[in-house]
Amino acid sequence: MEKSEELQQFLEQEKQKAMISEMVGKLTNVCWDKCITGTPGSKFSSGETSCLTNCAQRYMDMSIIIMKRFQSMQ
Amino acid sequence: MDPFSSSSSSLSSGASGSSGPSAEAMMDQLKAQLAQAYAEEFLETVRSKCFEKCITKPGTSLSGSESSCISRCVERYIEATGIIGRALFSSPR
């Protein structure tokens, strides 16, 4: 019983990690295409860096808006 | 005892036994498999992104500039992953 609880908690943690990793992976994929338009240099320009940051944060903002929009339709 | 090489047999024998499979061994195995799955997916993404960026016109062999583009691309993609992670989870919004 105690063991299955431990396992349950472990699975929950791994599920969380998987979701985070999927989110980061997905956003990197999308924002890379949006922000890194030239051939990759030996260093990111400050413009590229802030584009990546903004891209990720705006994607989250958008997700929230879309979620709210759908919730209000129910 | 090596938890990986013995895991499949210990799982099947454990299920019929009274004690059941060791939770620890199962967790370790799952962790290792997940880590491998993450790595494979990441690698596949990097391959496709860097191919797109660096091999614009495939020639008869990989040129020096293509190779250096690839190594820069891989480094930048890893860096970009860090930037995105920080943007999502450790900056005030």
Backbone of each chain as nested JSON, in Angstrom:
{
  "chains": [
    {"id": "A", "residues": [
      {"number": 1, "name": "MET", "atoms": {"N": [0.838, -1.204, 0.0], "CA": [0.0, 0.0, 0.0], "C": [0.862, 1.24, 0.0]}},
      {"number": 2, "name": "GLU", "atoms": {"N": [1.815, 1.226, 0.903], "CA": [2.72, 2.363, 1.01], "C": [3.539, 2.517, -0.255]}},
      {"number": 3, "name": "LYS", "atoms": {"N": [3.888, 1.333, -0.823], "CA": [4.691, 1.328, -2.035], "C": [3.916, 1.883, -3.211]}},
      {"number": 4, "name": "SER", "atoms": {"N": [2.647, 1.551, -3.297], "CA": [1.879, 2.027, -4.442], "C": [1.646, 3.532, -4.348]}},
      {"number": 5, "name": "GLU", "atoms": {"N": [1.578, 4.033, -3.134], "CA": [1.457, 5.484, -2.969], "C": [2.723, 6.183, -3.429]}},
      {"number": 6, "name": "GLU", "atoms": {"N": [3.831, 5.573, -3.058], "CA": [5.125, 6.115, -3.456], "C": [5.24, 6.133, -4.974]}},
      {"number": 7, "name": "LEU", "atoms": {"N": [4.782, 5.051, -5.58], "CA": [4.831, 4.926, -7.031], "C": [3.913, 5.948, -7.694]}},
      {"number": 8, "name": "GLN", "atoms": {"N": [2.75, 6.105, -7.095], "CA": [1.775, 7.071, -7.596], "C": [2.367, 8.476, -7.618]}},
      {"number": 9, "name": "GLN", "atoms": {"N": [3.029, 8.808, -6.532], "CA": [3.634, 10.134, -6.41], "C": [4.756, 10.311, -7.428]}},
      {"number": 10, "name": "PHE", "atoms": {"N": [5.519, 9.255, -7.587], "CA": [6.603, 9.272, -8.572], "C": [6.056, 9.499, -9.978]}},
      {"number": 11, "name": "LEU", "atoms": {"N": [4.987, 8.781, -10.314], "CA": [4.4, 8.911, -11.65], "C": [3.853, 10.309, -11.871]}},
      {"number": 12, "name": "GLU", "atoms": {"N": [3.259, 10.855, -10.821], "CA": [2.723, 12.212, -10.906], "C": [3.846, 13.208, -11.206]}},
      {"number": 13, "name": "GLN", "atoms": {"N": [4.959, 13.035, -10.502], "CA": [6.121, 13.907, -10.709], "C": [6.659, 13.791, -12.129]}},
      {"number": 14, "name": "GLU", "atoms": {"N": [6.75, 12.549, -12.595], "CA": [7.29, 12.338, -13.945], "C": [6.338, 12.896, -14.997]}},
      {"number": 15, "name": "LYS", "atoms": {"N": [5.063, 12.819, -14.721], "CA": [4.065, 13.368, -15.639], "C": [4.25, 14.876, -15.764]}},
      {"number": 16, "name": "GLN", "atoms": {"N": [4.454, 15.508, -14.612], "CA": [4.708, 16.95, -14.589], "C": [5.952, 17.298, -15.391]}},
      {"number": 17, "name": "LYS", "atoms": {"N": [7.007, 16.537, -15.126], "CA": [8.264, 16.778, -15.845], "C": [8.079, 16.612, -17.344]}},
      {"number": 18, "name": "ALA", "atoms": {"N": [7.309, 15.588, -17.715], "CA": [7.084, 15.34, -19.135], "C": [6.331, 16.493, -19.776]}},
      {"number": 19, "name": "MET", "atoms": {"N": [5.339, 17.028, -19.043], "CA": [4.565, 18.144, -19.577], "C": [5.435, 19.379, -19.76]}},
      {"number": 20, "name": "ILE", "atoms": {"N": [6.273, 19.643, -18.763], "CA": [7.16, 20.804, -18.842], "C": [8.139, 20.649, -19.997]}},
      {"number": 21, "name": "SER", "atoms": {"N": [8.712, 19.455, -20.078], "CA": [9.693, 19.222, -21.13], "C": [9.051, 19.315, -22.516]}},
      {"number": 22, "name": "GLU", "atoms": {"N": [7.807, 18.846, -22.625], "CA": [7.117, 18.927, -23.906], "C": [6.826, 20.375, -24.276]}},
      {"number": 23, "name": "MET", "atoms": {"N": [6.402, 21.135, -23.275], "CA": [6.107, 22.552, -23.484], "C": [7.356, 23.315, -23.936]}},
      {"number": 24, "name": "VAL", "atoms": {"N": [8.455, 23.124, -23.225], "CA": [9.701, 23.814, -23.572], "C": [10.163, 23.399, -24.968]}},
      {"number": 25, "name": "GLY", "atoms": {"N": [10.072, 22.101, -25.241], "CA": [10.481, 21.599, -26.547], "C": [9.649, 22.178, -27.669]}},
      {"number": 26, "name": "LYS", "atoms": {"N": [8.365, 22.227, -27.448], "CA": [7.443, 22.739, -28.462], "C": [7.687, 24.219, -28.722]}},
      {"number": 27, "name": "LEU", "atoms": {"N": [7.815, 24.989, -27.63], "CA": [8.027, 26.431, -27.782], "C": [9.38, 26.744, -28.402]}},
      {"number": 28, "name": "THR", "atoms": {"N": [10.392, 25.964, -28.055], "CA": [11.705, 26.186, -28.672], "C": [11.601, 25.97, -30.176]}},
      {"number": 29, "name": "ASN", "atoms": {"N": [10.91, 24.913, -30.546], "CA": [10.699, 24.594, -31.953], "C": [10.018, 25.759, -32.69]}},
      {"number": 30, "name": "VAL", "atoms": {"N": [8.915, 26.233, -32.127], "CA": [8.137, 27.295, -32.761], "C": [8.904, 28.623, -32.774]}},
      {"number": 31, "name": "CYS", "atoms": {"N": [9.493, 28.978, -31.63], "CA": [10.142, 30.28, -31.508], "C": [11.468, 30.332, -32.273]}},
      {"number": 32, "name": "TRP", "atoms": {"N": [12.111, 29.189, -32.401], "CA": [13.329, 29.116, -33.219], "C": [12.989, 29.555, -34.65]}},
      {"number": 33, "name": "ASP", "atoms": {"N": [11.912, 29.017, -35.197], "CA": [11.524, 29.382, -36.56], "C": [11.17, 30.851, -36.671]}},
      {"number": 34, "name": "LYS", "atoms": {"N": [10.532, 31.384, -35.648], "CA": [10.12, 32.787, -35.694], "C": [11.288, 33.743, -35.514]}},
      {"number": 35, "name": "CYS", "atoms": {"N": [12.204, 33.405, -34.616], "CA": [13.218, 34.386, -34.185], "C": [14.578, 34.215, -34.849]}},
      {"number": 36, "name": "ILE", "atoms": {"N": [14.939, 32.997, -35.199], "CA": [16.268, 32.783, -35.772], "C": [16.108, 32.683, -37.278]}},
      {"number": 37, "name": "THR", "atoms": {"N": [16.188, 33.834, -37.926], "CA": [15.864, 33.868, -39.349], "C": [17.095, 33.63, -40.221]}},
      {"number": 38, "name": "GLY", "atoms": {"N": [18.27, 34.059, -39.751], "CA": [19.483, 33.859, -40.543], "C": [20.168, 32.549, -40.205]}},
      {"number": 39, "name": "THR", "atoms": {"N": [21.388, 32.372, -40.712], "CA": [22.163, 31.204, -40.299], "C": [22.648, 31.42, -38.876]}},
      {"number": 40, "name": "PRO", "atoms": {"N": [22.645, 30.361, -38.065], "CA": [23.029, 30.504, -36.664], "C": [24.471, 30.983, -36.521]}},
      {"number": 41, "name": "GLY", "atoms": {"N": [24.681, 32.033, -35.729], "CA": [26.02, 32.547, -35.496], "C": [26.656, 31.89, -34.292]}},
      {"number": 42, "name": "SER", "atoms": {"N": [27.841, 32.382, -33.914], "CA": [28.521, 31.796, -32.761], "C": [27.949, 32.335, -31.462]}},
      {"number": 43, "name": "LYS", "atoms": {"N": [27.075, 33.311, -31.572], "CA": [26.444, 33.877, -30.392], "C": [25.076, 34.413, -30.822]}},
      {"number": 44, "name": "PHE", "atoms": {"N": [24.09, 34.348, -29.942], "CA": [22.809, 34.968, -30.259], "C": [22.954, 36.476, -30.177]}},
      {"number": 45, "name": "SER", "atoms": {"N": [22.317, 37.211, -31.071], "CA": [22.271, 38.661, -30.909], "C": [21.285, 38.964, -29.786]}},
      {"number": 46, "name": "SER", "atoms": {"N": [21.356, 40.179, -29.253], "CA": [20.427, 40.511, -28.162], "C": [18.997, 40.508, -28.688]}},
      {"number": 47, "name": "GLY", "atoms": {"N": [18.86, 40.871, -29.972], "CA": [17.533, 40.842, -30.58], "C": [16.967, 39.427, -30.625]}},
      {"number": 48, "name": "GLU", "atoms": {"N": [17.815, 38.468, -30.978], "CA": [17.362, 37.08, -31.044], "C": [16.987, 36.573, -29.652]}},
      {"number": 49, "name": "THR", "atoms": {"N": [17.837, 36.895, -28.676], "CA": [17.566, 36.448, -27.303], "C": [16.24, 36.991, -26.794]}},
      {"number": 50, "name": "SER", "atoms": {"N": [16.026, 38.298, -26.988], "CA": [14.777, 38.846, -26.454], "C": [13.583, 38.367, -27.268]}},
      {"number": 51, "name": "CYS", "atoms": {"N": [13.798, 38.12, -28.553], "CA": [12.706, 37.557, -29.361], "C": [12.289, 36.192, -28.815]}},
      {"number": 52, "name": "LEU", "atoms": {"N": [13.26, 35.365, -28.469], "CA": [12.952, 34.032, -27.929], "C": [12.173, 34.145, -26.62]}},
      {"number": 53, "name": "THR", "atoms": {"N": [12.654, 35.032, -25.734], "CA": [11.98, 35.228, -24.446], "C": [10.549, 35.72, -24.661]}},
      {"number": 54, "name": "ASN", "atoms": {"N": [10.415, 36.769, -25.478], "CA": [9.083, 37.31, -25.727], "C": [8.17, 36.286, -26.384]}},
      {"number": 55, "name": "CYS", "atoms": {"N": [8.718, 35.574, -27.334], "CA": [7.941, 34.561, -28.059], "C": [7.334, 33.547, -27.088]}},
      {"number": 56, "name": "ALA", "atoms": {"N": [8.167, 33.046, -26.169], "CA": [7.678, 32.045, -25.215], "C": [6.608, 32.631, -24.304]}},
      {"number": 57, "name": "GLN", "atoms": {"N": [6.861, 33.84, -23.814], "CA": [5.91, 34.43, -22.863], "C": [4.601, 34.817, -23.546]}},
      {"number": 58, "name": "ARG", "atoms": {"N": [4.677, 35.324, -24.773], "CA": [3.449, 35.683, -25.479], "C": [2.65, 34.433, -25.842]}},
      {"number": 59, "name": "TYR", "atoms": {"N": [3.357, 33.352, -26.123], "CA": [2.646, 32.103, -26.422], "C": [1.813, 31.682, -25.212]}},
      {"number": 60, "name": "MET", "atoms": {"N": [2.403, 31.844, -24.018], "CA": [1.669, 31.503, -22.81], "C": [0.481, 32.433, -22.611]}},
      {"number": 61, "name": "ASP", "atoms": {"N": [0.691, 33.726, -22.827], "CA": [-0.425, 34.683, -22.738], "C": [-1.561, 34.262, -23.666]}},
      {"number": 62, "name": "MET", "atoms": {"N": [-1.162, 33.936, -24.894], "CA": [-2.154, 33.541, -25.883], "C": [-2.915, 32.294, -25.425]}},
      {"number": 63, "name": "SER", "atoms": {"N": [-2.164, 31.323, -24.89], "CA": [-2.811, 30.091, -24.433], "C": [-3.884, 30.388, -23.401]}},
      {"number": 64, "name": "ILE", "atoms": {"N": [-3.572, 31.329, -22.501], "CA": [-4.534, 31.685, -21.459], "C": [-5.778, 32.312, -22.067]}},
      {"number": 65, "name": "ILE", "atoms": {"N": [-5.572, 33.218, -23.035], "CA": [-6.712, 33.862, -23.686], "C": [-7.585, 32.828, -24.388]}},
      {"number": 66, "name": "ILE", "atoms": {"N": [-6.953, 31.934, -25.098], "CA": [-7.708, 30.912, -25.824], "C": [-8.487, 30.022, -24.861]}},
      {"number": 67, "name": "MET", "atoms": {"N": [-7.827, 29.663, -23.741], "CA": [-8.486, 28.835, -22.756], "C": [-9.737, 29.532, -22.2]}},
      {"number": 68, "name": "LYS", "atoms": {"N": [-9.561, 30.811, -21.876], "CA": [-10.689, 31.587, -21.33], "C": [-11.834, 31.694, -22.347]}},
      {"number": 69, "name": "ARG", "atoms": {"N": [-11.418, 31.896, -23.6], "CA": [-12.395, 32.034, -24.657], "C": [-13.238, 30.761, -24.767]}},
      {"number": 70, "name": "PHE", "atoms": {"N": [-12.561, 29.624, -24.676], "CA": [-13.27, 28.362, -24.794], "C": [-14.13, 28.088, -23.573]}},
      {"number": 71, "name": "GLN", "atoms": {"N": [-13.622, 28.495, -22.413], "CA": [-14.396, 28.278, -21.192], "C": [-15.69, 29.081, -21.242]}},
      {"number": 72, "name": "SER", "atoms": {"N": [-15.618, 30.288, -21.818], "CA": [-16.804, 31.137, -21.845], "C": [-17.834, 30.627, -22.85]}},
      {"number": 73, "name": "MET", "atoms": {"N": [-17.421, 29.716, -23.734], "CA": [-18.344, 29.172, -24.703], "C": [-19.19, 28.045, -24.116]}},
      {"number": 74, "name": "GLN", "atoms": {"N": [-18.713, 27.487, -23.03], "CA": [-19.419, 26.321, -22.458], "C": [-20.754, 26.714, -21.829]}}
    ]},
    {"id": "B", "residues": [
      {"number": 1, "name": "MET", "atoms": {"N": [23.199, -5.774, -7.739], "CA": [22.54, -6.318, -8.927], "C": [22.202, -5.186, -9.888]}},
      {"number": 2, "name": "ASP", "atoms": {"N": [22.42, -5.422, -11.14], "CA": [22.14, -4.401, -12.142], "C": [20.631, -4.297, -12.375]}},
      {"number": 3, "name": "PRO", "atoms": {"N": [20.029, -3.173, -12.062], "CA": [18.582, -3.057, -12.166], "C": [18.076, -3.1, -13.606]}},
      {"number": 4, "name": "PHE", "atoms": {"N": [18.953, -2.78, -14.571], "CA": [18.468, -2.681, -15.948], "C": [18.44, -4.024, -16.652]}},
      {"number": 5, "name": "SER", "atoms": {"N": [19.539, -4.772, -16.517], "CA": [19.61, -6.031, -17.242], "C": [18.649, -7.055, -16.655]}},
      {"number": 6, "name": "SER", "atoms": {"N": [18.346, -6.91, -15.38], "CA": [17.512, -7.912, -14.735], "C": [16.06, -7.47, -14.619]}},
      {"number": 7, "name": "SER", "atoms": {"N": [15.774, -6.248, -15.081], "CA": [14.472, -5.668, -14.763], "C": [13.31, -6.443, -15.377]}},
      {"number": 8, "name": "SER", "atoms": {"N": [13.459, -6.884, -16.632], "CA": [12.312, -7.522, -17.257], "C": [11.99, -8.848, -16.57]}},
      {"number": 9, "name": "SER", "atoms": {"N": [13.03, -9.58, -16.199], "CA": [12.763, -10.853, -15.549], "C": [12.25, -10.637, -14.127]}},
      {"number": 10, "name": "SER", "atoms": {"N": [12.775, -9.613, -13.458], "CA": [12.323, -9.389, -12.087], "C": [10.877, -8.887, -12.076]}},
      {"number": 11, "name": "LEU", "atoms": {"N": [10.49, -8.176, -13.159], "CA": [9.114, -7.707, -13.223], "C": [8.155, -8.878, -13.376]}},
      {"number": 12, "name": "SER", "atoms": {"N": [8.493, -9.798, -14.279], "CA": [7.57, -10.9, -14.513], "C": [7.559, -11.881, -13.343]}},
      {"number": 13, "name": "SER", "atoms": {"N": [8.74, -12.14, -12.789], "CA": [8.755, -13.064, -11.666], "C": [8.179, -12.396, -10.422]}},
      {"number": 14, "name": "GLY", "atoms": {"N": [8.38, -11.077, -10.334], "CA": [7.87, -10.35, -9.185], "C": [6.346, -10.349, -9.151]}},
      {"number": 15, "name": "ALA", "atoms": {"N": [5.738, -10.273, -10.347], "CA": [4.288, -10.193, -10.391], "C": [3.639, -11.474, -9.854]}},
      {"number": 16, "name": "SER", "atoms": {"N": [4.293, -12.605, -10.088], "CA": [3.708, -13.851, -9.618], "C": [4.128, -14.146, -8.171]}},
      {"number": 17, "name": "GLY", "atoms": {"N": [5.212, -13.477, -7.732], "CA": [5.675, -13.69, -6.365], "C": [4.81, -12.938, -5.377]}},
      {"number": 18, "name": "SER", "atoms": {"N": [5.148, -13.034, -4.107], "CA": [4.322, -12.403, -3.089], "C": [4.723, -10.948, -2.866]}},
      {"number": 19, "name": "SER", "atoms": {"N": [6.024, -10.623, -3.081], "CA": [6.492, -9.285, -2.735], "C": [6.213, -8.28, -3.842]}},
      {"number": 20, "name": "GLY", "atoms": {"N": [6.048, -8.738, -5.084], "CA": [5.844, -7.83, -6.202], "C": [7.155, -7.221, -6.622]}},
      {"number": 21, "name": "PRO", "atoms": {"N": [7.154, -6.541, -7.795], "CA": [8.393, -5.952, -8.278], "C": [8.839, -4.822, -7.357]}},
      {"number": 22, "name": "SER", "atoms": {"N": [10.129, -4.679, -7.25], "CA": [10.636, -3.596, -6.425], "C": [10.242, -2.256, -7.032]}},
      {"number": 23, "name": "ALA", "atoms": {"N": [9.612, -1.426, -6.237], "CA": [9.169, -0.116, -6.737], "C": [10.364, 0.71, -7.177]}},
      {"number": 24, "name": "GLU", "atoms": {"N": [11.429, 0.556, -6.429], "CA": [12.651, 1.303, -6.73], "C": [13.171, 0.968, -8.123]}},
      {"number": 25, "name": "ALA", "atoms": {"N": [13.217, -0.325, -8.415], "CA": [13.731, -0.769, -9.719], "C": [12.835, -0.271, -10.831]}},
      {"number": 26, "name": "MET", "atoms": {"N": [11.536, -0.304, -10.603], "CA": [10.606, 0.171, -11.615], "C": [10.786, 1.647, -11.877]}},
      {"number": 27, "name": "MET", "atoms": {"N": [10.967, 2.41, -10.813], "CA": [11.133, 3.852, -10.974], "C": [12.415, 4.177, -11.712]}},
      {"number": 28, "name": "ASP", "atoms": {"N": [13.481, 3.459, -11.352], "CA": [14.762, 3.688, -12.026], "C": [14.655, 3.382, -13.512]}},
      {"number": 29, "name": "GLN", "atoms": {"N": [13.992, 2.279, -13.792], "CA": [13.867, 1.873, -15.187], "C": [13.052, 2.891, -15.977]}},
      {"number": 30, "name": "LEU", "atoms": {"N": [11.971, 3.319, -15.373], "CA": [11.119, 4.304, -16.035], "C": [11.871, 5.602, -16.273]}},
      {"number": 31, "name": "LYS", "atoms": {"N": [12.621, 6.014, -15.281], "CA": [13.405, 7.245, -15.412], "C": [14.391, 7.154, -16.562]}},
      {"number": 32, "name": "ALA", "atoms": {"N": [15.084, 6.024, -16.638], "CA": [16.074, 5.841, -17.696], "C": [15.4, 5.84, -19.067]}},
      {"number": 33, "name": "GLN", "atoms": {"N": [14.244, 5.176, -19.14], "CA": [13.547, 5.123, -20.427], "C": [13.034, 6.495, -20.837]}},
      {"number": 34, "name": "LEU", "atoms": {"N": [12.525, 7.242, -19.852], "CA": [12.054, 8.592, -20.155], "C": [13.202, 9.47, -20.62]}},
      {"number": 35, "name": "ALA", "atoms": {"N": [14.332, 9.379, -19.917], "CA": [15.489, 10.186, -20.289], "C": [15.906, 9.889, -21.724]}},
      {"number": 36, "name": "GLN", "atoms": {"N": [15.866, 8.622, -22.073], "CA": [16.237, 8.252, -23.433], "C": [15.222, 8.789, -24.45]}},
      {"number": 37, "name": "ALA", "atoms": {"N": [13.956, 8.708, -24.098], "CA": [12.922, 9.204, -24.998], "C": [13.059, 10.716, -25.203]}},
      {"number": 38, "name": "TYR", "atoms": {"N": [13.313, 11.453, -24.111], "CA": [13.513, 12.899, -24.232], "C": [14.692, 13.195, -25.14]}},
      {"number": 39, "name": "ALA", "atoms": {"N": [15.787, 12.481, -24.906], "CA": [16.999, 12.737, -25.677], "C": [16.781, 12.453, -27.156]}},
      {"number": 40, "name": "GLU", "atoms": {"N": [16.079, 11.362, -27.442], "CA": [15.84, 11.017, -28.844], "C": [14.987, 12.055, -29.539]}},
      {"number": 41, "name": "GLU", "atoms": {"N": [13.961, 12.513, -28.846], "CA": [13.079, 13.503, -29.441], "C": [13.828, 14.808, -29.679]}},
      {"number": 42, "name": "PHE", "atoms": {"N": [14.624, 15.192, -28.696], "CA": [15.398, 16.423, -28.816], "C": [16.361, 16.339, -29.996]}},
      {"number": 43, "name": "LEU", "atoms": {"N": [17.043, 15.21, -30.089], "CA": [17.988, 15.016, -31.184], "C": [17.318, 15.101, -32.538]}},
      {"number": 44, "name": "GLU", "atoms": {"N": [16.166, 14.504, -32.649], "CA": [15.452, 14.527, -33.915], "C": [15.072, 15.955, -34.297]}},
      {"number": 45, "name": "THR", "atoms": {"N": [14.634, 16.728, -33.308], "CA": [14.285, 18.117, -33.575], "C": [15.51, 18.907, -34.024]}},
      {"number": 46, "name": "VAL", "atoms": {"N": [16.616, 18.733, -33.307], "CA": [17.846, 19.462, -33.659], "C": [18.298, 19.088, -35.072]}},
      {"number": 47, "name": "ARG", "atoms": {"N": [18.215, 17.797, -35.377], "CA": [18.592, 17.364, -36.729], "C": [17.768, 18.084, -37.779]}},
      {"number": 48, "name": "SER", "atoms": {"N": [16.458, 18.11, -37.606], "CA": [15.634, 18.698, -38.654], "C": [15.835, 20.208, -38.733]}},
      {"number": 49, "name": "LYS", "atoms": {"N": [15.979, 20.872, -37.564], "CA": [16.184, 22.329, -37.574], "C": [17.501, 22.698, -38.228]}},
      {"number": 50, "name": "CYS", "atoms": {"N": [18.552, 21.978, -37.902], "CA": [19.876, 22.34, -38.397], "C": [20.064, 21.92, -39.846]}},
      {"number": 51, "name": "PHE", "atoms": {"N": [19.375, 20.89, -40.243], "CA": [19.425, 20.513, -41.658], "C": [18.792, 21.625, -42.486]}},
      {"number": 52, "name": "GLU", "atoms": {"N": [17.657, 22.067, -42.013], "CA": [16.93, 23.149, -42.669], "C": [17.796, 24.408, -42.797]}},
      {"number": 53, "name": "LYS", "atoms": {"N": [18.516, 24.745, -41.708], "CA": [19.311, 25.972, -41.685], "C": [20.617, 25.85, -42.459]}},
      {"number": 54, "name": "CYS", "atoms": {"N": [21.269, 24.713, -42.314], "CA": [22.666, 24.64, -42.771], "C": [22.862, 23.917, -44.096]}},
      {"number": 55, "name": "ILE", "atoms": {"N": [22.003, 22.951, -44.4], "CA": [22.178, 22.227, -45.664], "C": [21.123, 22.735, -46.636]}},
      {"number": 56, "name": "THR", "atoms": {"N": [21.351, 23.909, -47.155], "CA": [20.324, 24.523, -48.007], "C": [20.346, 23.933, -49.415]}},
      {"number": 57, "name": "LYS", "atoms": {"N": [21.552, 23.581, -49.872], "CA": [21.666, 22.944, -51.198], "C": [22.607, 21.753, -51.057]}},
      {"number": 58, "name": "PRO", "atoms": {"N": [22.081, 20.567, -50.804], "CA": [22.942, 19.407, -50.55], "C": [23.887, 19.141, -51.718]}},
      {"number": 59, "name": "GLY", "atoms": {"N": [25.176, 19.138, -51.456], "CA": [26.162, 18.864, -52.498], "C": [26.642, 17.423, -52.433]}},
      {"number": 60, "name": "THR", "atoms": {"N": [27.736, 17.127, -53.122], "CA": [28.236, 15.756, -53.145], "C": [28.914, 15.374, -51.839]}},
      {"number": 61, "name": "SER", "atoms": {"N": [29.324, 16.377, -51.059], "CA": [29.843, 16.092, -49.725], "C": [29.541, 17.28, -48.824]}},
      {"number": 62, "name": "LEU", "atoms": {"N": [29.695, 17.041, -47.52], "CA": [29.427, 18.115, -46.567], "C": [30.595, 19.103, -46.61]}},
      {"number": 63, "name": "SER", "atoms": {"N": [30.312, 20.371, -46.874], "CA": [31.394, 21.358, -46.945], "C": [31.814, 21.791, -45.546]}},
      {"number": 64, "name": "GLY", "atoms": {"N": [32.974, 22.41, -45.473], "CA": [33.472, 22.905, -44.195], "C": [32.531, 23.92, -43.577]}},
      {"number": 65, "name": "SER", "atoms": {"N": [31.984, 24.795, -44.422], "CA": [31.09, 25.816, -43.87], "C": [29.789, 25.189, -43.388]}},
      {"number": 66, "name": "GLU", "atoms": {"N": [29.366, 24.134, -44.062], "CA": [28.161, 23.443, -43.585], "C": [28.417, 22.791, -42.229]}},
      {"number": 67, "name": "SER", "atoms": {"N": [29.564, 22.148, -42.088], "CA": [29.889, 21.512, -40.799], "C": [29.941, 22.527, -39.673]}},
      {"number": 68, "name": "SER", "atoms": {"N": [30.579, 23.676, -39.953], "CA": [30.673, 24.644, -38.857], "C": [29.312, 25.253, -38.572]}},
      {"number": 69, "name": "CYS", "atoms": {"N": [28.5, 25.401, -39.609], "CA": [27.131, 25.877, -39.382], "C": [26.392, 24.9, -38.482]}},
      {"number": 70, "name": "ILE", "atoms": {"N": [26.574, 23.615, -38.736], "CA": [25.881, 22.59, -37.945], "C": [26.288, 22.671, -36.47]}},
      {"number": 71, "name": "SER", "atoms": {"N": [27.605, 22.808, -36.222], "CA": [27.975, 22.844, -34.803], "C": [27.476, 24.121, -34.123]}},
      {"number": 72, "name": "ARG", "atoms": {"N": [27.5, 25.236, -34.843], "CA": [26.927, 26.463, -34.26], "C": [25.434, 26.295, -34.028]}},
      {"number": 73, "name": "CYS", "atoms": {"N": [24.77, 25.701, -35.009], "CA": [23.324, 25.511, -34.915], "C": [22.952, 24.665, -33.7]}},
      {"number": 74, "name": "VAL", "atoms": {"N": [23.672, 23.572, -33.495], "CA": [23.388, 22.693, -32.351], "C": [23.572, 23.456, -31.039]}},
      {"number": 75, "name": "GLU", "atoms": {"N": [24.704, 24.185, -30.952], "CA": [24.943, 24.981, -29.737], "C": [23.832, 25.999, -29.513]}},
      {"number": 76, "name": "ARG", "atoms": {"N": [23.452, 26.703, -30.582], "CA": [22.406, 27.724, -30.436], "C": [21.064, 27.096, -30.075]}},
      {"number": 77, "name": "TYR", "atoms": {"N": [20.779, 25.926, -30.623], "CA": [19.484, 25.319, -30.322], "C": [19.396, 24.929, -28.849]}},
      {"number": 78, "name": "ILE", "atoms": {"N": [20.513, 24.423, -28.34], "CA": [20.555, 24.071, -26.917], "C": [20.406, 25.335, -26.073]}},
      {"number": 79, "name": "GLU", "atoms": {"N": [21.103, 26.392, -26.506], "CA": [21.0, 27.667, -25.781], "C": [19.568, 28.189, -25.824]}},
      {"number": 80, "name": "ALA", "atoms": {"N": [18.94, 28.091, -26.997], "CA": [17.563, 28.563, -27.145], "C": [16.627, 27.809, -26.211]}},
      {"number": 81, "name": "THR", "atoms": {"N": [16.847, 26.511, -26.06], "CA": [16.028, 25.707, -25.148], "C": [16.134, 26.247, -23.724]}},
      {"number": 82, "name": "GLY", "atoms": {"N": [17.371, 26.626, -23.322], "CA": [17.563, 27.209, -21.997], "C": [16.854, 28.545, -21.849]}},
      {"number": 83, "name": "ILE", "atoms": {"N": [16.947, 29.369, -22.898], "CA": [16.305, 30.69, -22.846], "C": [14.793, 30.542, -22.707]}},
      {"number": 84, "name": "ILE", "atoms": {"N": [14.223, 29.623, -23.485], "CA": [12.769, 29.402, -23.424], "C": [12.368, 28.885, -22.043]}},
      {"number": 85, "name": "GLY", "atoms": {"N": [13.114, 27.955, -21.522], "CA": [12.817, 27.419, -20.199], "C": [12.825, 28.5, -19.139]}},
      {"number": 86, "name": "ARG", "atoms": {"N": [13.837, 29.356, -19.201], "CA": [13.922, 30.447, -18.225], "C": [12.795, 31.448, -18.428]}},
      {"number": 87, "name": "ALA", "atoms": {"N": [12.466, 31.709, -19.689], "CA": [11.389, 32.67, -19.969], "C": [10.077, 32.184, -19.377]}},
      {"number": 88, "name": "LEU", "atoms": {"N": [9.87, 30.869, -19.391], "CA": [8.606, 30.326, -18.91], "C": [8.568, 30.191, -17.399]}},
      {"number": 89, "name": "PHE", "atoms": {"N": [9.691, 29.803, -16.811], "CA": [9.615, 29.376, -15.417], "C": [10.406, 30.204, -14.416]}},
      {"number": 90, "name": "SER", "atoms": {"N": [11.264, 31.083, -14.874], "CA": [12.019, 31.79, -13.839], "C": [12.12, 33.292, -14.054]}},
      {"number": 91, "name": "SER", "atoms": {"N": [11.19, 33.827, -14.854], "CA": [11.23, 35.286, -14.964], "C": [9.888, 35.86, -14.53]}},
      {"number": 92, "name": "PRO", "atoms": {"N": [9.899, 37.02, -13.902], "CA": [8.655, 37.628, -13.457], "C": [7.8, 37.995, -14.661]}},
      {"number": 93, "name": "ARG", "atoms": {"N": [6.525, 37.659, -14.604], "CA": [5.69, 37.927, -15.762], "C": [4.619, 38.944, -15.44]}}
    ]}
  ]
}
